Amino acid sequence: MAAGGIIVLISQTILFANYFSFGKSVNESLGTDKETSTKGWVRTAIFVPVSGIVRDIDIALNIEHTSFCDLQIFVGSPDLGGDKICINLYDKYTLDPNRQSPGWMVLDEESMFGIDQSWEPYMGLFRPNGEDRLSSFYGQQSYGLWLIQIYDAVLYDTGIVKDIRLDMLIDTDLEPSTPLPIPEPATLLLTAAVAAFLLRSKRNT
């Protein structure tokens, strides 16, 4: 992935909507300045060149950080006109200081696993814990500049944001309307894997 570049990938068509990925290399440090005790921000924007209606959106993050629980994540859509919503929060009551992030994870509204559930390595498909939901973008226009901001809420933890990717299910034929409940491929694959595991366990008992 070229630095600062955008990658567009059409992976498949689902019920007349196309599944796209739009990614960007960031490679910015995320943490705090120990001398000034200032907390860290990473701000970036991804341009989506496809016009249509968002039916589903996931945020994929390639982050190495000493504790993912420290991070607050904000997303803004073209329809919000520069405003952003907070999809993931730092919560001191659920903080696990050892919950390190070694690489890629996907924030997916439909995931059966909440972001506050932990295992090693801390990678996979997770439902973000913010009061604002990724589903609030369903039914909005996809075309334009999407803003992503990541804030490190705790002093002295450090990390780096390597890449950010938007995975979007876009209906390119319809005007804005009530979104359809269409699961994206990642959720379908995860659900199938869990179902197969439960079936195998039942047969072995």
Secondary structure, 3 states (H helix, E strand, C coil): CCECCEEEEEEEEECCEEEEEEEEEEEEEECCECCCCECCEEEEEEEECCCCEEEEEEEEEEEEECCHHHEEEEEECHHHCCCCEEEECCCCCCCCCCCCEEEEEEECCCCCCECCCCCCCCCEEEECCCCCCHHHHCCCECCEEEEEEEEECCCCCCEEEEEEEEEEEEECCCCCCCCCCCCCHHHHHHHHHHHHHHHHHHHHC
